[in-house]
């Protein structure tokens, strides 16, 4: 896995030109605000977000971005498998959840804590729900 990540990092703009539009499409389906998108991508500058949207090939591919994108894609994929109804899959993140992991809050609140580990926790939860595939 580390070798694959290194190969992706070396490919840089050829990866971001397809990866970022996919991520932004997911964000659109999840109805995330610009501020929420920035948090999930680990960005602190709104201008960077809009530059990435308009010119994804110019985004610098970092380990942090690659890791965050991997978790976001994994969360999306798991939701599509667990909840084949697109509307339900897209609403799951914003729906309060009584699982102790979420303590009655929406999973979106957990991933918006801004740390990569929060994305990992939600991804692991969903992977476990679908049988660890």
N, C-alpha and C positions, 0 to 999 in steps of 0.2 A: 504494500500500500504506500509506503514512504517513497519507493522508487516511482510509482505512478504519479504521486503528487509532484515530485521533482520534475518529471517529464512535462506535466501540465504547466508548472511554473515557468519552465523554459520556453514553452510555446506562447506564453503571454497573450498578446492581443488576439491571436487566432482562437484562444479559449474564451476570452472576455466578450468577443463579438457575438458569440452564440450563448454563452452562459448568462450574461446579464439580461438580455431580452427575455430569456426563459424565467429568470427570477422576477423581473418586473411584471411579467404576465401573471405569475402566481400572486404577487402582491395585489394586482388589480382584482383578481378573483376573490382574494381575501378582503378586499375593500380597505386596504391599509392607507393611512394618511402618509404624507411625505415624511413627517417626523417619525412615525412608526417604521417606515422603510429605512430611514437613516439609522435608527437604533439597531434593527436586525442586521444591517450591513456593517455596523460598527463605525459609521461616519459621524463626524461632528460638524461638517460643513454642508449646508444645503446646496450650495453651488456645485459641489462635487457630485451630489446625487443627480442633479439635472444634467450635468455634463455627461455622466455615465449613461443616462437615459438617451441623450441625443447622439452620443458618440461612444458606444460601449467598447469599441476597439481601442480607444485611447485610455481606458481604465488600466491602472497598474494592478496586475494580478499578484496578490500577496498570499502567504500561507493563511493569514486570518480570513481574507475574503474567500479563499477556496474552502476553508473549513466551515465557515458560516453558510456558504452556498450549498455545500454538501448536506448539512443538517436541514436547511430549508427544503431542498429537493426531496430528502428522505421523509420529512414530515408530510409534504404534499403527496408523495407516492403512497405512503401508509394510509393517509386519509382517503385517497381514491380507492384503495383496496378495501378498507374497512367500511366505508360509506359510499357505495357505488352511485348513490343519488348525489349529483354534483352540488346541488343547493345545500344539502345536509353536510357534505364534506367541507364546503366553504364556510358554513356557519359554525362548525364544531369549535374552532379556535376561539370564537367570541362568546360561546355559550358557557355559563357557569357550570362547573363540574364538581360533583361531591366526592370525587376520589381524594383520599388524604393528600396526595401529591399536590393537588390544586387548592384544597381547603375551601371549597365553595366558590372559588374565583374562576374566571375564564382562563384556559390555557394560554391565551394571548397575553394575559397579564404576566404570566411566568416568563414567556420568551421575550417580553419587552423589558425585562429587568436589565437587558443589555449585555449580559455575559454569554460567552460561547457555551459555557456549561449549562445554561438554562435552555438553550436550543437542544443540546445533547440530551438533557433529562426528558424533554418532551418527545424527542425522536425515539429514545430508548423505551419510553412508556408505550408509544404507538407500536413499535416493533414487537414488544412483549404482547400487546393486545392482539396482534395478528399472528402470534405463534412464533415470533423470533425469526421470521424469514429473512 
